[in-house]
């Protein structure tokens, strides 16, 4: 059975957005991008990343 990942790590977000890992890390620390921590590791839900992208695009119009 193939599971569709809903929670992704910082490296996967960086790859998904086409930016450097340090950019995603900075955005997560600043609260710019929706994220949460498990221990010292940042995690992201793909659903919230997609929503954040859509909202960012709307603001740019």
C-alpha positions in Angstrom: 0.0 0.0 0.0 1.4 3.4 -1.0 0.9 6.2 1.6 0.6 9.8 0.4 2.8 11.8 2.8 0.8 14.6 4.5 3.6 15.7 6.8 6.9 16.6 5.2 10.3 17.7 6.4 12.2 20.9 5.7 14.2 19.4 2.8 11.1 18.2 1.1 9.5 21.6 1.4 12.5 23.3 0.0 12.5 20.9 -3.0 8.7 21.4 -3.4 9.1 25.2 -3.5 12.3 25.2 -5.4 14.3 27.2 -2.8 17.2 26.5 -0.5 16.7 24.7 2.8 18.0 27.7 4.7 15.3 29.9 3.2 12.6 27.5 4.4 14.3 27.3 7.8 14.3 31.1 8.1 10.6 31.4 7.1 9.7 28.7 9.6 11.5 30.5 12.4 9.9 33.8 11.5 6.4 32.3 11.3 6.1 33.2 7.6 5.4 29.7 6.4 3.0 27.3 8.3 5.2 24.9 10.3 5.5 23.1 13.6 8.3 21.5 15.5 8.7 17.9 16.7 11.6 18.1 19.1 14.2 20.3 17.2 12.9 19.3 13.7 10.6 21.5 11.7 7.6 19.7 10.0 5.1 20.9 7.5 1.7 19.7 6.3 1.5 19.7 2.5 -2.1 20.9 2.8 -1.1 24.0 4.7 1.9 24.7 2.4 -0.4 24.6 -0.6 -2.9 26.9 1.1 0.0 29.3 2.0 1.1 29.3 -1.7 -2.5 30.1 -2.8 -2.9 32.9 -0.3 0.5 34.4 -1.2 -0.4 34.4 -4.9 -3.7 36.1 -4.1 -1.9 38.9 -2.2 0.4 39.5 -5.2 -2.6 40.3 -7.5 
